[in-house]
């Protein structure tokens, strides 16, 4: 028995090395990786630019803590400010920490605005914001809350994407609206341009903050640097992680000067957050994903992939119910248990990720090639054919 705490139902697969969108076992078996570390490996495995940046920094300095200035942290913050709505950035080690920082930033804003009674957030059914006590309360999913005592107070849930329910839920205790533009764990459910614009308008009308969780859908995943850009809106606060570190543990909370005005010395901190190693990698990833040609390529590849999946939906209607998502954040809603499709994909030497609402997520590295997308569609088709045949024989 493994000494690792058994909090994951792991697949019996071990990988020894990776390159691009491919993973290799010790025995040399090759897998097409469309799990992407759950949307983390934005530039794929063993990307030479990231390796060079990390190696160079590792030979100089790993950690000093935030008691001192970290030049590359200041540089990455300035660059993120330059390409987003934000004026200030706080670096974390994970997405849950980034959301925690966002929640604290919003509450602290109302504290200094002399409205401390505004501490509650309107959240959406099906959301996933992390695994800390506050973020599981923000997500509101019973399966994640079960057994961990009374949920942290301050989170009110409405049906996704019911803007009238949001409007009705706003009270004199509401601090903000917390939303993923595309729910990842929730089943690749997209809020849509109109909903995001409505949420921005509701926040403005009520004098509350719009807080976005772009941990999974950000950093180029949809073909824009951040998914909310499709709606032409500007949030007040945004949590980012996963792709921003390309596989290195890194997250960030971005905020406007106005929204972050309560976050003064001593109000928040992180021992490791923004350390030199993470900052070297973060700057290297940002170099790649802010290239307009790079994002345009993600949009084209995403469209090609979605069209291929739509053809499979037509071909295997008893297996695929719906194709969802945008860019290279796509999901297949299944008419069979998602675990069956994932197992069938493993038989085809391909990896994918389960999600709620009977969905299988497909989250390849953003550097995936057109040929690799075609290969993926072929393998998914073969997996669907095997399932369709098995289902036909069982009836």
C-alpha positions in Angstrom: 0.0 0.0 0.0 1.3 3.5 -0.9 2.2 5.9 1.9 0.5 8.6 -0.1 -2.8 9.8 1.4 -5.5 8.1 -0.8 -7.4 11.2 -1.8 -7.2 10.4 -5.5 -8.6 7.5 -7.4 -5.6 7.3 -9.7 -5.3 5.6 -13.0 -2.7 2.8 -13.0 -0.3 4.8 -15.2 3.2 6.1 -14.5 5.0 8.5 -16.8 8.8 8.9 -16.9 9.2 11.8 -19.3 7.3 14.0 -21.7 7.8 16.0 -24.8 5.3 18.5 -26.3 1.9 16.9 -26.0 3.3 13.4 -25.5 4.0 11.4 -22.4 6.1 8.3 -22.1 6.1 5.4 -19.6 9.3 3.8 -18.3 8.6 1.0 -20.8 8.5 3.5 -23.6 4.8 3.5 -24.3 3.7 6.8 -25.9 0.5 8.6 -24.9 -1.1 11.6 -26.5 -1.7 14.0 -23.6 -4.9 15.9 -23.9 -5.3 16.2 -20.2 -2.4 18.7 -20.0 -2.0 18.4 -16.3 -5.6 19.7 -16.1 -5.0 22.7 -18.3 -1.6 23.4 -16.6 1.0 22.5 -19.3 0.3 25.4 -21.5 3.5 25.0 -23.5 3.6 21.2 -23.2 6.2 19.0 -21.6 9.9 19.8 -21.5 9.5 23.1 -23.4 13.1 24.3 -24.1 12.4 27.9 -23.3 10.9 27.1 -19.9 13.8 24.6 -19.1 16.3 27.3 -20.0 14.7 29.9 -17.8 14.3 27.6 -14.9 17.8 26.2 -15.2 19.4 29.6 -15.4 17.5 30.8 -12.3 18.2 27.6 -10.4 21.9 28.2 -10.8 21.5 31.7 -9.3 18.9 31.9 -6.6 15.8 29.8 -5.5 14.2 31.6 -2.5 14.6 34.7 -0.4 11.0 35.2 0.8 9.0 38.4 0.3 10.8 40.2 3.0 13.0 41.6 0.2 12.4 42.8 -3.3 12.4 40.2 -6.1 13.2 41.9 -9.4 11.6 39.3 -11.7 8.5 39.4 -9.5 8.2 43.1 -10.1 8.9 42.5 -13.8 6.2 39.8 -14.2 3.7 41.9 -12.2 4.4 45.0 -14.5 4.0 42.8 -17.6 0.7 41.3 -16.4 -0.6 44.8 -15.6 0.5 45.9 -19.1 -1.7 43.2 -20.8 -4.7 43.2 -18.5 -7.2 45.4 -16.7 -5.2 45.2 -13.5 -3.0 47.7 -11.6 -1.7 45.4 -8.8 -0.7 41.7 -8.7 -0.2 39.3 -5.7 1.6 36.0 -6.5 0.6 32.7 -5.0 1.6 29.0 -5.4 -1.8 27.7 -6.5 -5.2 28.6 -7.8 -7.0 28.1 -4.5 -4.6 30.6 -2.9 -5.3 33.0 -5.7 -9.1 32.8 -5.1 -8.6 33.2 -1.3 -6.6 36.3 -2.1 -9.4 37.6 -4.3 -12.0 37.0 -1.6 -9.9 38.7 1.0 -9.2 41.6 -1.4 -12.9 42.2 -2.0 -13.8 42.0 1.6 -11.0 44.3 2.6 -12.1 46.8 0.0 -15.5 47.1 1.6 -13.9 47.3 5.0 -11.9 50.4 4.0 -15.0 51.7 2.2 -16.7 51.7 5.7 -19.2 49.0 4.5 -17.9 46.0 6.5 -21.3 44.4 6.4 -20.6 43.7 2.7 -18.8 40.4 2.9 -20.9 37.9 1.0 -20.4 36.7 -2.6 -22.9 35.5 -5.2 -21.6 32.3 -6.8 -22.9 29.9 -9.3 -24.1 26.3 -9.1 -21.5 23.9 -10.5 -18.6 26.2 -9.7 -15.2 25.0 -8.6 -12.9 27.5 -6.9 -10.4 25.3 -5.1 -10.1 22.9 -2.1 -9.5 25.2 0.9 -12.4 25.7 3.4 -13.3 29.0 1.9 -13.1 28.0 -1.7 -15.1 24.8 -1.3 -17.8 27.0 0.3 -17.6 29.3 -2.7 -18.0 26.3 -5.0 -20.9 25.0 -2.9 -20.8 21.4 -4.2 -22.1 19.0 -1.5 -19.6 16.3 -2.4 -16.7 18.7 -1.7 -18.2 20.1 1.5 -19.2 16.8 3.0 -17.5 16.0 6.3 -15.6 19.2 6.8 -17.9 20.9 9.3 -20.1 24.0 8.8 -19.3 25.7 5.5 -17.5 29.0 5.7 -20.1 31.7 5.8 -20.5 34.3 3.1 -21.4 32.5 -0.2 -24.8 32.6 -1.8 -25.5 30.3 -4.8 -27.7 30.8 -7.8 -28.3 28.7 -10.9 -25.8 29.1 -13.7 -26.2 31.5 -15.7 -29.3 33.1 -14.3 -28.6 36.9 -14.3 -32.1 37.7 -12.9 -31.4 35.4 -9.9 -28.1 37.2 -9.4 -29.9 40.6 -9.5 -32.4 39.3 -6.9 -29.7 37.9 -4.7 -27.8 41.2 -4.3 -28.3 42.6 -0.8 -26.8 45.2 1.4 -24.4 42.4 2.6 -23.1 41.5 -0.9 -19.4 42.2 -1.6 -19.2 40.9 -5.1 -20.0 38.3 -7.7 -17.5 35.4 -8.1 -17.7 33.6 -11.5 -15.7 31.4 -13.8 -16.3 32.6 -17.4 -16.1 28.9 -18.4 -16.7 26.3 -15.6 -14.0 23.7 -16.0 -14.7 21.1 -13.3 -18.3 22.0 -13.7 -18.4 20.5 -17.2 -17.1 23.1 -19.6 -20.2 25.3 -19.2 -19.7 28.7 -20.7 -21.2 31.8 -19.2 -21.2 33.6 -22.5 -20.7 37.2 -23.6 -24.1 38.5 -22.7 -24.0 37.0 -19.2 -20.6 38.4 -18.4 -21.7 41.8 -19.6 -24.9 41.6 -17.5 -22.8 40.6 -14.4 -20.5 43.6 -15.0 -23.6 45.9 -15.2 -25.2 44.4 -12.1 -21.9 44.9 -10.1 -21.7 48.5 -11.3 -25.3 49.2 -10.4 -25.0 47.7 -6.9 -21.5 49.1 -6.1 -20.1 45.7 -5.7 -17.0 44.0 -7.2 -16.9 41.6 -10.2 -14.4 38.8 -9.3 -13.4 36.4 -12.0 -11.8 33.0 -11.6 -9.8 32.4 -14.8 -7.6 29.7 -13.3 -8.6 27.1 -15.9 -9.9 29.3 -18.8 -7.2 32.0 -18.7 -3.6 32.3 -20.1 -4.5 31.8 -23.7 -6.7 28.7 -23.3 -9.7 30.1 -25.2 -7.6 32.0 -27.9 -7.6 35.3 -26.0 -5.2 35.9 -23.1 -8.2 35.8 -20.8 -11.7 34.5 -21.5 -13.5 37.6 -20.3 -11.8 39.6 -23.1 -14.3 38.0 -25.5 -17.1 39.9 -23.8 -15.1 43.2 -23.8 -15.5 43.7 -20.0 -13.0 44.5 -17.2 -13.3 42.7 -13.9 -12.3 44.3 -10.6 -10.3 41.3 -9.4 -9.2 38.1 -11.1 -7.6 34.8 -9.9 -5.2 33.1 -12.3 -3.1 29.9 -12.0 -2.6 26.7 -13.9 -1.3 27.8 -17.3 0.6 30.8 -16.0 3.3 28.6 -14.6 3.4 26.1 -17.5 3.7 23.2 -14.9 5.5 25.1 -12.2 3.3 25.9 -9.1 2.3 29.5 -9.7 -0.8 31.6 -9.3 -1.7 35.2 -9.1 -4.5 37.6 -7.9 -4.8 40.6 -10.2 -6.8 43.7 -9.1 -7.4 47.3 -10.0 -6.0 50.0 -7.8 -9.5 50.8 -6.6 -10.4 47.2 -5.7 -7.1 46.5 -4.0 -6.8 49.7 -1.9 -7.4 47.8 1.3 -4.5 45.4 0.8 -1.8 47.2 2.7 1.3 46.0 4.4 0.5 43.1 6.8 -3.0 42.3 5.4 -1.8 39.3 3.4 1.3 37.3 2.6 2.9 34.2 1.3 6.3 32.6 2.1 6.9 31.0 -1.3 4.6 33.1 -3.5 6.5 34.9 -6.2 9.8 33.2 -5.6 12.6 33.6 -8.1 12.2 30.2 -9.6 8.4 30.7 -10.2 9.0 34.1 -11.6 11.6 33.0 -14.1 9.1 30.4 -15.5 6.2 32.8 -15.4 8.0 35.4 -17.4 9.0 32.7 -20.0 5.4 31.5 -20.3 4.1 35.0 -20.7 6.7 35.6 -23.5 5.0 32.9 -25.5 1.3 33.3 -24.8 1.2 37.1 -25.4 2.4 36.7 -28.9 -0.6 37.6 -31.1 0.4 34.9 -33.6 0.3 32.4 -30.8 -3.2 33.3 -29.7 -4.4 33.3 -33.3 -3.0 29.8 -33.7 -4.9 28.7 -30.6 -8.1 30.0 -32.0 -7.6 28.2 -35.4 -6.6 25.0 -33.7 -9.5 25.2 -31.3 -11.9 25.6 -34.2 -10.4 22.7 -36.1 -10.6 20.5 -33.0 -14.2 21.5 -32.3 -15.3 20.8 -35.9 -13.6 17.3 -35.7 -15.5 16.6 -32.4 -18.7 17.7 -34.0 -18.2 15.2 -36.8 -17.7 12.5 -34.2 -20.9 13.6 -32.5 -22.8 13.0 -35.8 -21.1 9.7 -36.3 -21.5 8.4 -32.7 -24.7 9.9 -31.4 -25.1 7.2 -28.8 -21.8 8.1 -27.2 -21.5 11.9 -27.7 -24.4 14.1 -26.7 -22.8 17.6 -27.1 -19.5 19.3 -27.8 -18.8 22.3 -25.6 -16.2 25.0 -25.0 -13.9 27.4 -26.8 -10.4 27.4 -28.1 -8.4 24.5 -26.6 -10.8 24.2 -23.6 -13.2 21.7 -25.0 -15.6 19.2 -23.5 -17.6 16.2 -24.8 -20.8 15.6 -22.9 -21.3 11.9 -23.0 -24.3 9.6 -23.2 -22.2 6.9 -21.5 -20.4 7.3 -18.2 -17.4 9.6 -18.7 -15.1 7.1 -17.1 -16.0 4.6 -19.9 -14.9 7.1 -22.6 -11.7 8.0 -20.7 -10.9 4.3 -20.3 -11.5 3.7 -24.0 -9.2 6.6 -24.7 -6.5 5.1 -22.5 -6.8 2.0 -24.7 -6.0 4.3 -27.6 -3.0 5.7 -25.7 -4.7 9.0 -25.1 -5.4 11.0 -21.9 -8.3 13.2 -21.0 -9.9 14.6 -17.9 -13.3 13.9 -16.3 -15.7 16.7 -15.3 -19.2 17.1 -13.9 -22.3 16.9 -16.0 -21.2 13.7 -17.7 -18.4 15.6 -19.5 -14.9 14.6 -20.6 -12.5 17.5 -20.8 -9.9 17.9 -23.6 -7.2 20.3 -22.6 -4.1 19.8 -24.7 -1.0 22.0 -24.5 -1.5 25.2 -26.5 1.4 24.3 -28.7 -0.4 21.2 -30.0 0.0 20.9 -33.8 -2.8 20.5 -36.4 -1.5 17.0 -37.1 -1.7 16.1 -33.4 -5.3 17.4 -33.3 -6.2 15.2 -36.2 -4.5 12.3 -34.4 -6.6 13.0 -31.3 -9.8 13.1 -33.3 -8.9 9.8 -34.9 -8.2 8.2 -31.4 -11.4 9.6 -29.9 -13.3 8.2 -32.9 -11.8 4.8 -32.3 -12.7 5.0 -28.6 -16.3 6.0 -29.5 -16.5 3.1 -32.0 -15.4 0.6 -29.4 -18.0 2.0 -26.9 -20.7 2.0 -29.5 -19.9 -1.6 -30.4 -19.8 -2.7 -26.8 -23.1 -1.0 -26.1 -24.7 -2.6 -29.2 -23.6 -6.1 -28.2 -24.9 -5.6 -24.6 -28.4 -4.9 -26.0 
